[in-house]
Amino acid sequence: MKQRKREPLIADKVFGSQVAMGILRTLIRRDMPLPISRIAKEIGSNYVTVRKYIKLLEETNLVIVVEYGKRKLYRTNEADERIQAIKDFIQAWSKHKKRA
C-alpha cells in the first residue's frame, strides 16, 4: 500500500475539523491576537481541545504565537499565502450561504 505524503494528511486534519476551522474563522474575523481561552469560548469548545488544534495550526505555520508579557496570544500567520486562500474560501462560502 502506497503511503500518502504528510501534507495532505495535515490538510485533512485542518479542513476536516470543525475546531480547527472554527479557530481559523475566529482569528480571521477578529483580526487580532487572542488567548486560547477566548478562542475556546467563541467557538464553543474547551481549552484542551483548542490547545490541541492550535498546536497543529502552529506546526503547519498557519497560526503564530504573539508573546504579550507572560501571556501567549495567537493570530493567523499573514505571511503564509494559505491564510489568504482560507480567507477567500470562507468569504466565498459565506456569500454562497447568503444567496441560498
C-alpha positions, -999 to 999 in steps of 0.1 A, spaced: 0 0 0 14 34 -10 18 58 19 4 93 15 26 123 19 24 143 52 9 175 38 -24 160 26 -28 143 60 -23 176 77 -47 194 53 -73 167 61 -69 173 98 -72 211 94 -101 212 69 -118 182 83 -120 196 118 -148 219 130 -125 230 158 -95 239 136 -117 257 111 -135 275 140 -101 287 153 -91 300 119 -125 317 113 -123 333 148 -88 346 143 -96 358 108 -128 375 119 -113 391 149 -81 401 131 -62 404 164 -42 381 186 -63 361 211 -57 338 240 -68 302 238 -95 307 265 -111 334 243 -109 313 212 -124 283 230 -153 305 243 -160 319 209 -162 286 191 -179 268 220 -152 243 227 -129 235 257 -94 248 264 -77 214 260 -93 207 226 -85 242 213 -49 239 225 -45 206 206 -56 222 174 -37 254 180 -5 232 181 -15 216 148 -21 250 133 13 262 146 30 232 131 15 240 98 26 276 101 -10 289 98 -11 303 133 17 321 151 23 330 188 24 366 199 40 369 234 24 396 255 42 396 288 38 362 302 7 355 281 7 337 248 -17 350 222 -24 335 188 -31 350 154 -31 339 118 2 340 100 -5 366 74 29 359 57 16 324 47 -2 325 14 -25 298 25 -41 322 50 -53 344 22 -66 314 4 -85 303 35 -99 338 39 -111 338 3 -127 304 8 -145 315 40 -157 347 23 -169 328 -8 -187 302 13 -204 330 34 -216 347 2 -229 315 -12 -248 308 21 -264 342 20 -277 337 -16 -291 303 -9 
